[in-house]
Amino acid sequence: MCKNRHNNYGKYPDTTAILLPCYYGSIGYYALMGACGKAVVGVDELFDKRSKSVHRCDIADTNGLLQLTVPVAKPHGIPKARWTDVRLSSHGAWWHVHRVTFESAYGRTPFFEYYIDRFLPFMSPGAMDRFQTIAELDIAIDMEIRSMLLLETDVEYGAFPSSEISSNMLADGTFIPPEEVYKPYCQVRGKRQGFIPGMSVLDLIFNLGPEAPLYLSDMIGCMRI
C-alpha cells in the first residue's frame, strides 16, 4: 500500500467523473469523485432497474456483509422514465428498518453518535414527505456526505454530456479501485470478520470520523485512472 499524507483530492483536475446517483455510495465511488476535478451525477438519466446502487448500499452487520434497499415504485405510464421520475415506496417502513439496522451495525463504532443525527432526516417517517423520488433522496444524502468528507469536487446533478464520452471523462463502472488501494482500517467487528473493503462510505465515516477524509485522500494517491 503506498503511503501519501498530502491532500490528493482533485488529483486529476481535468477529468470529469460520470456517475449514477447512489444511495450511501461506496468508498470507491467517493474516491473516484474526489480524485476528479468535476463530477456529473446522472439523476436525469434513463431509469434502469439493473442499476441497483441507486437505491441500495452495502454495510457490515453482525453477520457480515449486508445490503439495504430502498423500495421504489416503477414509473408506469412514463415513456423513457428517468431517475427523477422514480418515486419512493413506503413498503415495509424502510426508513425505520434502515435506522435500526444502522444502529445495530455501527452503534458501537467510535463516531456513530457524532454523525448519526446528520443522517436521521433520511431515515425518519418524514423522509417520504421531504423526498418524493429516489433522485431527490440520493442528492440530499450525497451533499451531506461530501460535506463530511470535505470534498471540493465540482458536482453537477443532471444529464450526462450529450457528446460521446471523451478521454477526459471517466464513466462509473469503467474504473473499480483495485483491492490493494484499500488500506485496512479499524472496523468495529474487524477482529472477528476480518477487513471488508469497498462498503458504503458510511462504514468509513462511522469508524474513522474526522480521519475519513485523510483515508480517502491516501486512497486517491494510490489510484491510477
Secondary structure as UniProt FT lines:
FT   TURN            9..10
FT   STRAND          12..19
FT   HELIX           27..35
FT   STRAND          36..41
FT   TURN            43..44
FT   TURN            49..50
FT   HELIX           52..54
FT   STRAND          56..61
FT   TURN            62..63
FT   STRAND          64..69
FT   STRAND          72..73
FT   TURN            76..77
FT   TURN            79..80
FT   HELIX           83..85
FT   STRAND          87..88
FT   HELIX           91..93
FT   HELIX           94..106
FT   TURN            107..108
FT   TURN            110..111
FT   HELIX           112..119
FT   HELIX           120..122
FT   TURN            125..126
FT   HELIX           127..130
FT   HELIX           134..149
FT   STRAND          154..157
FT   TURN            167..168
FT   STRAND          169..171
FT   TURN            172..173
FT   HELIX           179..181
FT   TURN            188..189
FT   HELIX           190..193
FT   HELIX           201..208
FT   HELIX           209..211
FT   HELIX           212..222
//
